[in-house]
Amino acid sequence: MADDERKATIHFAGNDFFVGVTPSGHAQTIETDSHRGSAATPMELVLLALGGCTGVDVISVLKKKRQHVTDYRIEVHGDRREDFPRAYTRLYVKHIVTGRGVSEQAVARAIELSDQKYCSVAATVRGSAEIVTSYEIIEDNQEEAA
């Protein structure tokens, strides 16, 4: 793989904004003024990266296990150091799976596989932050549309 295929570029756009361009060419506005709240901060992007990475893994495993998932979301928050650098020390990842007859064993195994084997973001941050995972399964009693 060429270096350009893995290179993200961050452009200063002025007024405490940056525009990040991913190796695949997608632009992301980044905010450094956390009080203004006009775009994601770098530390918020870490939360999204972890949630997105594990989410892709978990839903993929659940599909392979033929689980009937009708909704899935991941909530991620973290504890940060008081002193600089204000790194995350603990990250909490909660998987909320809604579906029909979803197996608790299948969900637990999918999360374990993501956390221990597949999620590159978890593997990257684990050296500096503990990752605490949990899950909730909600039975979907809605009638399917005909």
N, C-alpha and C positions, 0 to 999 in steps of 0.2 A: 504494500500500500504506500503510495507516495505521500510525502509530508503534507502536501496541499489538501489531501483527502481527510486529514485529521486536524487541520488548522482552523481554529476559530479566530476571528479578527474583531477587535473591539475598537470602535471609533469614538473619540470624544466629540459630542455634538454641541457642547456649550451648556451653560446654565445647569450644571450638575447632572446632565444627561449623557449617557453613552448609548451607542447602538452596536449591539453585538451581532455578528453574522456567523452563523454556524458553518461547519465544514460542508454541509449540504446546501448552503446558500439561503437559509431562512434568517430573517432579521428579527431581533428582539430588542425592544427599548429597555434600558436599564437605568434606574433612578438611584442617585446617591444621596438625595435629600429625603430622608425617611419621613420627615414631617409633611412634606408636600403630597406624597402618596400618589404621584401621577403614573408611576410604572413600578414594576417589581424591582426590589433591591437584590444585590448579589446573594445575600443570605436567604432571601425568600426563594430565589431560584434554586438554591441547594435543596430546600424542602420539596419544591416541585420536581426536581430531578430524581430525588429518592422515591417519591410517591409514583411518579410516572414509570420509573424503571421497574419497581416491584409490581406495579399494577399490570404492566404488559406481561410479565412472567406469570402472575397468578391467574389472570383471565385465560391465558393460553393453556395452562395446565388444567384449569377447570373445564375448558372446552374439550380438551383431549379426554378428560374423565367423564364426558357427556353429562355434565351438570347443567341443569336448566336455570341459568342465571338471567334474571330480568333487569337487574340494576346492580351496579358495583361502583363504589367510591372508596377513596383512600383519604384519610385525614392524617396530616403529618404536622407535628409541632415539635419544638425543641427547647431545651434549657441551654442558656449560653453563659459563658464565663462573665464575671463582673468586670474583670480587668482585660486590657488589650493584650493579645488579640482576642476579641470577643467571640471565640470559636464556640460551636455547639459542643457540649459535653455529653448530652443525652438527647436522642431523637426518639420520638414516640410515633409509631406507625400503626394506625388502626384501619383495618380492612372491614368494610361494611358490605356484605353480600346479601342481595335480595334475590329470591328465586323460589322455585317450586320443588320441594323435596331435596334441597341441597344437602349433601352429606357433610357433617361436621368434620369427619375424618379427611375428606377430600380437600376441604378448605384449609385445614391445619397442615396437611402435607404440601399443598401448593405454596403456602406461605413459607414453610420450612425450606422447600427447594429454592424459592426465590432468594430468601435471606442467606442461605448457606452456600448456594451453588451458582445461581444464574445472575443475580443483580449486581452489575459492575459498580453502580453508584454506592450500594451498601458496602461492597468490598473496599471501595476507595475511602469512604468516611469512617469505616469501622476502626481504623487505627487510632483515631482521635476522639471518637464519640461512641458511646454505647447506644445500640439500637434496641428499643423495646417494642415488640410487636404484640398486637392483640387483634381479635376479630369479633364480629357480631354477624349472626345469620338471621335474616328476617324472612319469614315465610310470606310469599306473595299470594294473596287470596283473590286477586283480581281475575275476573273471567277473561279468557283470551278472546280477542276479536275474531269474528267468523270470516 
